[in-house]
Amino acid sequence: METSETRRDNANSLNPTDSPCVAVCSTLYDDICRGCGRTAMEVANWVFLDDDEKRGVWERITEQGYPKRKG
């Protein structure tokens, strides 16, 4: 079973420049993508975020159980 601590450790070990996109994009009901957990603004501005900002996004979304892949 994966805990929030494990998810946080995994987020810290990822290259923060890697996008959390899993090609399951949907912000139909609110501002949060159902695939990766980022806000629409985070998705749109990902290339402009520095590594610390990206790492912060990764930490938040992994604590929330994202990214979610089908299958």
C-alpha positions in Angstrom: 0.0 0.0 0.0 1.3 3.4 -1.0 1.2 6.0 1.7 1.4 9.8 1.4 5.0 9.6 2.6 5.9 7.2 -0.1 4.2 9.4 -2.7 6.1 12.4 -1.4 9.4 10.5 -1.6 8.6 9.4 -5.1 7.8 13.0 -6.1 11.2 14.2 -4.6 13.0 11.5 -6.6 11.4 12.5 -9.9 13.1 15.0 -12.2 11.0 18.1 -11.5 11.2 19.1 -15.2 9.2 16.0 -16.1 5.6 16.8 -16.8 3.1 14.8 -14.7 0.8 14.7 -17.8 -0.6 11.2 -18.5 -2.6 12.2 -21.6 -5.9 11.9 -19.7 -6.8 15.6 -19.9 -10.0 16.9 -18.5 -10.9 20.0 -16.7 -14.6 19.8 -17.6 -16.1 20.2 -14.2 -13.5 22.5 -12.5 -10.0 23.9 -12.9 -8.2 20.7 -11.9 -7.1 18.1 -14.5 -8.6 14.7 -13.8 -5.4 13.0 -15.1 -2.5 14.8 -13.6 -4.1 16.9 -10.8 -2.6 20.2 -12.0 -4.7 23.4 -12.3 -5.3 24.7 -15.8 -2.8 27.5 -15.1 -0.1 25.1 -14.0 -0.6 23.0 -17.2 -0.5 26.1 -19.4 2.6 27.6 -17.6 4.5 24.4 -16.9 7.4 25.3 -19.2 7.8 28.7 -17.4 8.0 27.2 -13.8 11.4 26.8 -12.2 12.5 23.4 -10.8 11.4 24.3 -7.2 8.0 25.4 -8.4 7.6 22.2 -10.4 8.7 20.1 -7.5 6.1 21.8 -5.3 3.4 20.9 -7.8 4.6 17.3 -8.0 4.6 17.1 -4.2 1.0 18.5 -4.0 -0.4 16.3 -6.7 1.2 13.1 -5.5 -0.1 13.7 -2.0 -3.6 14.0 -3.6 -3.2 10.7 -5.4 -2.2 12.0 -8.9 -1.3 11.4 -11.6 -4.0 8.9 -12.4 -3.6 6.5 -15.2 -6.3 4.4 -16.8 -5.8 0.6 -16.7 
